Amino acid sequence: MRYGTIIVGTDGSESALKAVEQAAEIAGARSARLLVVCAYHPLTAKEQSILAAVVGPTSMYQVAGTDAAKQALEAAKERAVASGASDVTATLVKGDPGQALLTTAKEQAADLIVVGSRGINTLSGRLLGSVPSDVSQRASCDVLIVHTTEGGSRNQGSGDETGG
């Protein structure tokens, strides 16, 4: 299959950056365009503090605040270029990570969406919804779920959700 446009999500985590690396390697090998997407919820510093006090760190399942999203996106773009992608575009999308990837893929006529595996086998992933599961079930193009959890074999992964 020819992959001309590849979408990969990031939330700034090391797990997401592993998915970015894999997407960049594929994009580089196929001379494909790579679009790195970071979904976020625009919150003020005060709103972030209140949310963190009530539900804990929001980075476990989403990027909160424009500054955090920009930092996550810049790190992912740098990692993509370092991993072999030559045509890299980065974009911020307000909202849910899974929906952001699906919408962007549709708008850009993507051939492949790459996401990390974090969130698939976690309680929070089951309760809040897992980006990899959601994207793989609803995408109209190919989806690659990259094994991004640390330690153990490929069949033992657990961890948080990747927004990418």
JOFENVEN-V686767 format. One record per backbone hydrogen bond with DSSP energy under -0.5 kcal/mol. CO is the residue of the C=O (numbers start at 1). NH is the residue of the N-H. Records with the same first field share a line. If there is no record, write none. Layout:
CO = NH  NH
//
This chain:
1 = 3
2 = 4
4 = 33
5 = 111  112
6 = 35
7 = 114
8 = 37
13 = 17
14 = 18
15 = 19
16 = 20
17 = 21
18 = 22
19 = 23
20 = 24
21 = 25
22 = 26
23 = 27
24 = 28
25 = 29
26 = 30
27 = 31  32
28 = 31
32 = 87
33 = 6  35
34 = 36  89
35 = 8  37
36 = 91
37 = 10
38 = 93
39 = 63
40 = 42  95
41 = 43  65
44 = 48
45 = 49
46 = 50
47 = 51
48 = 52
49 = 53
50 = 54
51 = 55  56
52 = 56
57 = 60
58 = 61  62
60 = 161
62 = 64
63 = 41  65
65 = 69
66 = 70
67 = 71
68 = 72
69 = 73
70 = 74
71 = 75
72 = 76
73 = 77
74 = 78
75 = 79
76 = 80
77 = 81
78 = 82
79 = 83
80 = 85
81 = 84
86 = 88
87 = 34
89 = 36
91 = 38
93 = 40
96 = 100
97 = 101
98 = 102
99 = 103
100 = 104
101 = 105
102 = 106
103 = 107
104 = 108
105 = 110
106 = 109
111 = 142
112 = 7
113 = 144
114 = 9
115 = 146
117 = 120
118 = 162
119 = 122
122 = 126
123 = 127
124 = 128
125 = 129
130 = 134
131 = 135
132 = 136
133 = 137
134 = 138
135 = 139
142 = 113
143 = 145
144 = 115  146
146 = 117  148
153 = 156
164 = 9
//
